[in-house]
Amino acid sequence: ANRRRLLPRASQKALAVAWSPAGGDLAFSTATGVYVTAADGSGAPRRVALASAPGRPSFSPDGLWLAFSAQTGTLHPYRAIYVVGTDGGGLRQLTHGPFDSSDPAWRPVMPS
């Protein structure tokens, strides 16, 4: 009954969305990047990774990292898995072709 917009209107639509573990942030992908924004709709989204056709982002259990797949390679394109900090730092490519990798997920933190 009380609908409200969580993601701002943009020239590119959100293709996939993920909630942070604590519920305070949303990550979403567009055709050209991965963004993080406050889940209450306040503040502007910040791009944390420029990427070609990124897939669904996945928050790490501590909420500090995002994993996602994206198109890479020029001669023989393939999908690779990347991780990036939710602050936009530490972007790393984890998998390398020639085969596609997609839909990354984090292993849950096991209690000690």
Helices and strands as residue ranges (DSSP letters): E 16-19, E 25-29, E 33-38, E 46-50, E 58-59, E 65-72, E 78-85, E 92-93
